[in-house]
Amino acid sequence: MTDYDFSGYLEARGTNWFDEDPMLVRWVERSNPSEATRRMLDRFGRDAASTWIERSDVAERRDHLPRIREPDPYNRFPATEIDLPSVTWKTLAEIHGSGIWRADFDERARYAIVYLLNEHGEMGVTCSVACTDGLARVLRMAGDPDDPRIREVLGRIDGATEADWIHGAQFVTEIQGGSDAATNALEARPDGDAFRLHGQKWFCSNLTADYWLVTARRPDGPSDHRGIGLFCVPRLRDGAPNGYRIRRLKDKLGTRALPTAEIEFEGAWGFPVGPLDAGLRTMVAVVLTTSRVHNVVAAAASLRRAHREAHAYAHFRTAFGRKLADFPLLAASLERLAAEADLASAGAFACVEDWTAALDPKASREQKTWARILVSIAKAVSTRRTSPRIYEAMMLVGGNGIEERFSVLPRLYRDAAIMETWEGPYTLLLSQALSDMARLEVPGREAEFLHFGLRDAATDELVRELAAVLAERDPVARDLAWGELAPRIYFAYETWALATLA
Ligand SMILES: Cc1cc2nc3c(=O)[nH]c(=O)nc-3n(C[C@H](O)[C@H](O)[C@H](O)COP(=O)(O)OP(=O)(O)OC[C@H]3O[C@@H](n4cnc5c(N)ncnc54)[C@H](O)[C@@H]3O)c2cc1C
């Protein structure tokens, strides 16, 4: 045993990640939060720098990863339950019971907390957080306010406490494809004023949730996307599993503390949310878009944490009698990481503002169009950039950087791959942004569109290039040109956003 002591590095990571993050504080201050909200941010800022580090270390240990609970010996139920470590349940209770999902909770404070959570990677909770946000939003925006089933779930969300809280999950992807969700085949058979679901979903994350939002096809409906409804399915009914069976858990590269399963629906009872012929549209417009915004925030938070770790280590560790941070190449790498974390964070915060502004029923058409396209580009571009930067941070730390328990970096790196994949991978989202621009009549209005979204960062060159892309008749040339332009549009947006926060 040597007396080499890492405490200098551990302490340099900080004690309150809210207070000590000037950009995050400046952003939230725009809302002039109430004293109660400030106390929450202070509490979660301290948890982020202490309790959550310890808990995520426990949750991510290989022997603590989610497992399917063995069916009981009396042949009563098939495999339906997942065991999670108690630390995960504690964090879930503290977040979901905190009041964060109340409709009147400040949007900036809400996503500041999401940011702090995501500085730790998945740790079995951030998917639940994104899905519960989506559940609350879709029930408020699309649910029939007179339906007692909708009111009951919303009542449980609004009245949540640490002792009594609920969370959500969302299942769209089937074996034949996740991007082309209009191919969904899982059946929703009418049963009175409810439905019974039969079939399979291929990627079902956070399945310990109390309510699952599931897309399913009505047997009597049209064969395209209009035949797909959105259903809210309680996991338990009268305390017993609600007509489903877990086939297997995915063995994933990242988000390992989060259970993701293949599920067989065998008559699960559920009730519709929103019009029956608009289920897929509602799921994408509200639920998946909410998750995509969480991903944008998560990408920024991962970079902030990667920089926090690499910076602390490089100023603690010495080699050849010098601090690592004094080696010019290493210092340049650190600076790049800091700049990317600032840029990504400013972009994410602006994206939250533009998106939440568009949710206001009184929002202008321009705001709605911009937000719709912005979220697709932001999710695609920001998550794609994250893995290489976290990789660089890992390499800055050297051998300790790739040791799973020494720092969060390996986990952030593995989770970043998932962040880019789920809720719409890179190329799908860029394609979707392009077709949305055509549908929302951006062609011919490119200058207006970019000046609205990018404010004074919209240049004549970007306007000209966007006009050229949208006018391109060769679909291959158009897609390739757009693939080159979209990241530059987002970079201009982030640069503008950073200038407003500096
Ligand atoms: C860890 C993990 C957890 C997940 N959890 C959930 C969950 O809880 N619920 C859920 O519903 N799903 C979940 N998913 C599934 C995820 O959302 C899908 O993987 C994703 O939507 C892509 O679908 P796919 O895997 O079927 O890929 P495909 O749809 O087969 O796509 C493959 C590739 O083709 C590209 N592509 C497809 N269409 C186009 C197009 N029109 N233009 C350009 N490129 C295109 C895609 O970008 C992608 O690169 C999870 C996935 C992972 C990895």
The ligand as an ORCA input file, in Angstrom:
! r2SCAN-3c Opt
* xyz 0 1
  C     -30.753      1.248    -24.933
  C     -31.951      1.506    -25.753
  C     -33.163      1.721    -25.126
  C     -34.304      1.929    -25.883
  N     -35.503      2.116    -25.242
  C     -36.629      2.291    -25.963
  C     -37.889      2.447    -25.346
  O     -38.001      2.498    -24.120
  N     -38.975      2.573    -26.116
  C     -38.914      2.545    -27.461
  O     -39.938      2.667    -28.110
  N     -37.731      2.376    -28.103
  C     -36.590      2.264    -27.379
  N     -35.390      2.106    -28.008
  C     -35.365      1.956    -29.439
  C     -34.856      3.173    -30.175
  O     -35.744      4.238    -30.056
  C     -34.633      2.712    -31.613
  O     -33.478      1.909    -31.587
  C     -34.490      3.857    -32.563
  O     -35.695      4.559    -32.675
  C     -34.067      3.375    -33.966
  O     -34.867      2.331    -34.401
  P     -34.195      0.972    -34.899
  O     -33.222      0.545    -33.859
  O     -35.269      0.019    -35.243
  O     -33.356      1.388    -36.142
  P     -33.880      1.513    -37.644
  O     -35.191      2.226    -37.634
  O     -33.799      0.199    -38.285
  O     -32.788      2.492    -38.234
  C     -31.458      2.036    -38.539
  C     -30.674      3.207    -39.119
  O     -31.340      3.701    -40.274
  C     -31.504      5.111    -40.180
  N     -32.763      5.519    -40.816
  C     -33.985      4.949    -40.694
  N     -34.893      5.646    -41.387
  C     -34.245      6.684    -41.951
  C     -34.632      7.777    -42.789
  N     -35.906      7.973    -43.167
  N     -33.694      8.661    -43.180
  C     -32.407      8.512    -42.808
  N     -31.981      7.518    -42.016
  C     -32.886      6.610    -41.585
  C     -31.504      5.423    -38.705
  O     -31.063      6.767    -38.449
  C     -30.521      4.386    -38.172
  O     -29.211      4.886    -38.253
  C     -34.233      1.924    -27.279
  C     -32.997      1.722    -27.912
  C     -31.870      1.531    -27.162
  C     -30.568      1.305    -27.864
*
